[in-house]
Amino acid sequence: MAGKPKKIRILLTGGGTGGHIYPLVAVARHLSKLIIEAGFDADIRYFGDPANFKFYLEDNDIRIVKIASSKWRRYFDIKNFLDIFKFFWGLIQGLWKIYWFMPQICFSKGGPGALAVIVVSRFYAIPLVIHESDAVPGLTNKYSSKTARVIELAFAGAKGYFKTKAEMHLVGNPVRQEILNAPTDKMVKAEFGFNPDQPVVLVIGGSQGAERLNDFVFENLRAFAQKFQILHQVGPNNFAGYKKEYDFMYGREADLKNRYIFVPYFDKNIGKAYAAADVIVGRGGASTIFEVAALGKPSILIPLPESANNHQVHNAYEYEKAGGGIVIEEENLLVGLLITQIEKILADKNSYASRSQAARNFYIPDSAKMIADDILQLILK
């Protein structure tokens, strides 16, 4: 009788936002499949603090090993001093917990909370693969790049920021299967209660929502609703307050009920939300950009001006340069300008098709599989 296959142990780490967790899970799915096909058992665990995305890891059978998360803010904040202690506590936790797991490789998405895990992995000489999803790398990935074996890049422009001998591969950003499986029938609009023959604008501020974007929509809701049907993700932490204000200000306006729908978070309905949209208005996070690109949806990007290293602005302009979207910086955001830009996109069918194709051309298919292939090859060679 053949012996039990050798177990391959892989450590995943990254910040606790959708932009970190969704790509990690996408890569983990492919890794599990490849490892089994190669005749091994897979033991893939997430080390860190997944915050509100614990459910997504658990739904995909990824065991969570809690490590304290810390963050360094590029401005004065008393939390920086508190997080120094959290960082050292994370190191202590990591030294103990990683020792008992001792993976063959660490795959990091970077971001707040991952640094302690990376430092411990480096101490134990665990090979490291990192993925940088932004056009300008974050602090954790800059540090990690010094000892990384392979650096996976979403944006070509990020390559120049790394001073390392590590291999660098342009692989794009992994996109959730729920989005890649999005329906194409325009009748999906009717599932949200919309008229299938009228345009839908999806407003999405990332997995956490975007308060100022929410406020902008709220303050100009009547103007938007006169022109378009609107589907809006406000964010789980913003929903209760937003709903209270909406009910007070617009609750009695029956006309809005069929033209404006807001939710805390789309979760498993995200594919249908994207499919229902004709134009997407969002921030400049890498996840949003590659998701709209994967589906070929024209978009208007309003990057967060306070993002670390101004990475959302760089992401958005690199995408605009490729022809996939239009950038409006927040300081220039006016309701008339945004409505005009949306109408221009919708009015010209040839221009719409051109933007849609440019978006698809920007997207790199099989990103998660390419990263998984690199990780497994590094383990097995």
C-alpha angles and dihedrals in degrees: 000000000000117000123249112279117258113262119238112210119203127183118210123194139169143124122302099255131101089251088065104031100045095056091044091055092045090054092043091055091056092043092055091051094047094046093052091046088053090056100255137114117247125223108179119173135176116226116197139042114308092185109189092000097068088106092058093054092046092048087057094048095249112146115229121221107191117229120173113259123224133180135199112214119206092226136054111287130149087226089071090067092047091048091056087068091044090053093054090045087053089053091053092048091047095050090055102038098040091048091061092047099037099182125206089232143008120220114196133189090188122221134118114332096024097086097078090050091049093050091051092046089052090050090055091045092240110167112250134214118182134191121209111198098181134073089237115044122236126237095260094053092045089056092042093051091069092073102019117124093205131018116201114203131203095187122041090218092066093069094081093059094064119082099192144110092232120122112262122204128185103224106149120226124305112248125208116261088230088066097041088054093052114141119251100206111109088217086082084085089069090059087067091046094257130136105258091214096057128075121264124206117202114208112196127167098189128271093310096043124234118259098201091046088050091050091050092053092044094051093048100034098122092052092050095044092053089061107030146015108250132211112188134188106199099178131258095263094047099045102087094050093042093051092049092053092043093051090050097046105031106011094111096047102102093185091066094056093073095040105041128049123173127186135178094235135345097218107165091004093063093101092054091046091055091043092053093052125093093184129017125212114196149133125276100261116138093239093056093046096050093042093055089042092053090056095039094239118160109235146188113216124205103185121210105253094208096053115132111277086356085276096156091058091050091046092050096048093047088053092046090051088058089055098246101113149006122245123217112178114222095244089059096044112127126162093235092051094049094047091048093051092049091049091050091053092049098041099060112059093191092050090046091052091047093052090045092053092045089054092052091047090055092052116088111213122219093023093149092048093050091052092046090051091052092049095049094045089053091052096046101042 
